[in-house]
Amino acid sequence: MSVLTNRHFLFSLILFVFLSGCTSTQPVPYTGVASSSQMKPDTQDDSGHIAYSYNVPIDWNKYSRTIMDPVVIYQGTDAQFDDVSPGQKQQLANYMQQQFGKTVGERFPLTNKITPGTLRIRLTLTGAETTTPVIGGLSRFDLVGGPYNIVQSIRGKQGSFTGSVSYAVEIYDATTNQLLKAYISKQYPNSLNIGVNWGALSAAETGLDKGAEQLQEQLK
């Protein structure tokens, strides 16, 4: 057996052992989120991304504008930032503010004034995982990681060594401060998306892109 084959076999063996015991971190209720006590485990979300939610019957057509509060970086002891530096947290918070504001603004133009028919949306960044450099990309091709990620892709689950992001969304009536909707979500790219596996935050940012689209759907 050649040296190259031996090294590939060793890498595959290590990856297999890692994946066999690896379980992706799941969001928790995050007790420091204001609406946490009102949210319950979500059993209706077909996407599998929303872990907890709170809903009341609401006609979103009653609203025409949105106030988007600055994204809060969660400081609770139950936060789930795995090896994410303060600078990386701020980078993700800034990206979240930009992407969610842009997407929501397509449905409800953003405003700073509290008037009838205005929503207030509060976003809390509660956790993130960075992509493991190099290995995240290589595991898409490896004889062990490849099949694993194909299965994860079919299941709509997170791929190996791939970053993710968790956050809370709270939507209020701006004039009455009534909570209309809240949920906790975890987002990540498709497990076969190779392009997002080379930058430490690229997968988490892709997750935020998906999260912004998910919020837009929630407001229909």
C-alpha positions as CSV (number, residue, x, y, z in Angstrom):
1,M,0.0,0.0,0.0
2,S,1.5,3.4,-1.0
3,V,2.3,6.1,1.4
4,L,-0.5,8.3,-0.1
5,T,-3.0,5.5,0.2
6,N,-2.0,4.9,3.8
7,R,-2.5,8.6,4.6
8,H,-5.9,8.6,2.9
9,F,-6.9,5.5,4.8
10,L,-5.8,7.1,8.1
11,F,-7.7,10.3,7.3
12,S,-10.8,8.3,6.5
13,L,-10.5,6.2,9.6
14,I,-10.1,9.3,11.8
15,L,-13.0,11.1,10.1
16,F,-15.3,8.0,10.4
17,V,-14.6,7.8,14.1
18,F,-15.3,11.5,14.5
19,L,-18.5,11.4,12.5
20,S,-19.7,8.3,14.3
21,G,-19.6,10.1,17.6
22,C,-20.5,13.6,16.4
23,T,-23.8,15.1,17.3
24,S,-24.7,18.6,16.1
25,T,-25.4,21.1,18.8
26,Q,-29.1,21.8,19.0
27,P,-30.6,25.2,20.0
28,V,-32.0,25.5,23.6
29,P,-34.8,27.8,24.8
30,Y,-32.1,30.5,25.8
31,T,-33.5,31.7,29.1
32,G,-32.2,35.2,28.6
33,V,-34.4,35.8,25.5
34,A,-37.5,37.8,26.7
35,S,-40.1,35.5,25.1
36,S,-38.3,32.3,26.1
37,S,-41.0,31.3,28.7
38,Q,-43.7,31.7,26.1
39,M,-42.1,29.5,23.4
40,K,-42.7,25.8,23.1
41,P,-41.0,23.0,21.1
42,D,-42.1,23.4,17.5
43,T,-43.5,20.2,16.0
44,Q,-45.1,21.8,13.0
45,D,-42.0,23.2,11.2
46,D,-41.4,21.0,8.2
47,S,-37.9,22.4,7.5
48,G,-36.6,21.1,10.8
49,H,-34.8,24.5,11.5
50,I,-37.2,26.0,14.0
51,A,-36.7,24.4,17.5
52,Y,-39.0,26.5,19.6
53,S,-41.8,28.9,18.7
54,Y,-44.7,31.1,19.9
55,N,-47.6,32.1,17.6
56,V,-50.9,33.9,17.8
57,P,-53.4,34.2,14.9
58,I,-52.4,37.3,13.1
59,D,-53.2,39.0,9.8
60,W,-49.9,40.4,8.6
61,N,-51.7,42.5,6.0
62,K,-52.6,44.8,8.9
63,Y,-49.0,46.0,8.9
64,S,-47.1,48.0,6.4
65,R,-43.8,49.0,8.1
66,T,-41.2,47.5,10.3
67,I,-38.8,48.8,13.0
68,M,-35.7,46.6,13.0
69,D,-33.9,46.8,16.3
70,P,-30.1,46.4,16.4
71,V,-29.1,42.7,16.6
72,V,-28.3,41.7,20.1
73,I,-25.4,39.3,20.7
74,Y,-26.6,36.9,23.4
75,Q,-24.6,36.9,26.7
76,G,-26.4,34.2,28.6
77,T,-24.6,31.3,30.1
78,D,-26.6,29.0,27.8
79,A,-25.2,30.7,24.7
80,Q,-23.8,28.3,22.0
81,F,-20.8,30.1,20.5
82,D,-18.3,27.3,19.8
83,D,-14.8,28.8,19.5
84,V,-16.2,32.0,18.0
85,S,-14.2,35.1,18.9
86,P,-15.9,38.4,20.0
87,G,-14.9,39.9,16.7
88,Q,-16.5,37.1,14.7
89,K,-19.7,37.4,16.8
90,Q,-19.8,41.1,15.9
91,Q,-19.2,40.3,12.2
92,L,-22.1,37.9,12.2
93,A,-24.4,40.3,14.1
94,N,-23.6,43.0,11.5
95,Y,-24.2,40.6,8.6
96,M,-27.5,39.5,10.2
97,Q,-28.7,43.1,10.6
98,Q,-27.9,43.8,7.0
99,Q,-29.4,40.7,5.5
100,F,-32.6,40.4,7.6
101,G,-33.2,44.2,7.2
102,K,-32.9,43.9,3.5
103,T,-35.1,40.9,3.2
104,V,-37.8,42.0,5.6
105,G,-37.7,45.5,4.0
106,E,-38.9,44.0,0.7
107,R,-42.2,43.1,2.5
108,F,-42.4,45.9,5.1
109,P,-40.4,49.0,4.5
110,L,-38.1,49.9,7.4
111,T,-38.9,52.9,9.6
112,N,-37.8,54.4,12.9
113,K,-41.3,55.8,13.8
114,I,-43.8,54.1,15.9
115,T,-47.2,54.5,14.1
116,P,-50.2,52.2,13.8
117,G,-49.5,49.3,11.4
118,T,-45.9,49.0,12.4
119,L,-44.0,45.9,13.5
120,R,-41.0,45.8,15.7
121,I,-38.6,42.9,15.1
122,R,-35.9,42.0,17.7
123,L,-33.1,39.6,16.6
124,T,-30.8,37.9,19.0
125,L,-27.7,36.0,17.8
126,T,-27.5,33.1,20.3
127,G,-24.9,30.8,18.9
128,A,-22.6,29.9,16.0
129,E,-20.1,27.3,14.9
130,T,-17.2,28.1,12.6
131,T,-16.2,25.8,9.7
132,T,-13.1,23.7,10.4
133,P,-10.5,25.0,7.9
134,V,-9.6,22.7,5.0
135,I,-11.2,19.6,6.6
136,G,-14.6,21.1,6.0
137,G,-14.0,21.1,2.3
138,L,-12.0,17.9,2.1
139,S,-14.6,15.9,3.9
140,R,-17.0,16.5,1.0
141,F,-14.8,14.4,-1.2
142,D,-13.4,11.8,1.2
143,L,-14.7,8.2,0.9
144,V,-16.2,8.3,4.4
145,G,-17.2,12.0,4.6
146,G,-18.7,12.0,1.1
147,P,-21.4,9.4,1.8
148,Y,-22.1,10.9,5.2
149,N,-22.7,14.3,3.7
150,I,-24.9,12.9,0.9
151,V,-27.1,11.4,3.5
152,Q,-27.1,14.6,5.5
153,S,-28.1,16.5,2.4
154,I,-31.0,14.2,1.7
155,R,-32.1,14.6,5.3
156,G,-31.7,18.4,5.2
157,K,-29.2,18.1,8.1
158,Q,-25.9,19.8,8.9
159,G,-22.8,18.5,7.2
160,S,-19.5,17.4,8.8
161,F,-17.1,20.2,10.0
162,T,-19.5,22.8,8.7
163,G,-20.4,26.0,10.5
164,S,-23.9,27.1,11.5
165,V,-25.8,29.9,13.3
166,S,-28.5,30.0,15.9
167,Y,-30.7,32.9,16.7
168,A,-34.0,34.1,18.2
169,V,-36.6,36.2,16.4
170,E,-39.3,38.2,18.3
171,I,-41.9,40.1,16.5
172,Y,-44.1,42.7,18.3
173,D,-46.8,45.2,17.5
174,A,-44.8,48.4,17.8
175,T,-47.7,50.4,19.2
176,T,-48.9,48.0,21.8
177,N,-45.8,45.9,22.4
178,Q,-47.8,42.8,22.1
179,L,-45.8,39.7,21.2
180,L,-47.1,38.4,17.9
181,K,-44.6,35.7,17.0
182,A,-41.3,34.3,18.3
183,Y,-39.0,31.5,17.4
184,I,-35.6,30.1,17.8
185,S,-33.9,28.7,14.7
186,K,-30.7,27.1,13.6
187,Q,-29.5,27.5,10.0
188,Y,-26.6,26.0,8.0
189,P,-25.8,25.4,4.3
190,N,-26.7,22.3,2.4
191,S,-24.1,19.7,3.4
192,L,-22.9,19.3,-0.2
193,N,-22.3,23.0,-0.7
194,I,-18.6,23.0,-1.2
195,G,-18.1,26.8,-1.6
196,V,-19.0,27.7,2.0
197,N,-16.5,25.3,3.6
198,W,-13.3,27.3,3.2
199,G,-14.0,30.4,5.2
200,A,-14.5,30.2,9.0
201,L,-17.8,32.2,8.9
202,S,-18.9,31.5,5.4
203,A,-21.3,28.7,6.4
204,A,-22.7,30.7,9.3
205,E,-23.3,33.7,6.9
206,T,-25.0,31.4,4.4
207,G,-27.2,30.2,7.3
208,L,-28.1,33.8,8.0
209,D,-29.1,34.3,4.3
210,K,-31.4,31.3,4.7
211,G,-32.7,32.6,8.0
212,A,-33.6,36.0,6.4
213,E,-35.6,34.1,3.7
214,Q,-37.3,32.0,6.4
215,L,-38.4,35.2,8.3
216,Q,-39.9,36.6,5.1
217,E,-41.9,33.4,4.7
218,Q,-43.1,33.6,8.4
219,L,-44.6,37.0,7.7
220,K,-46.8,35.8,4.9
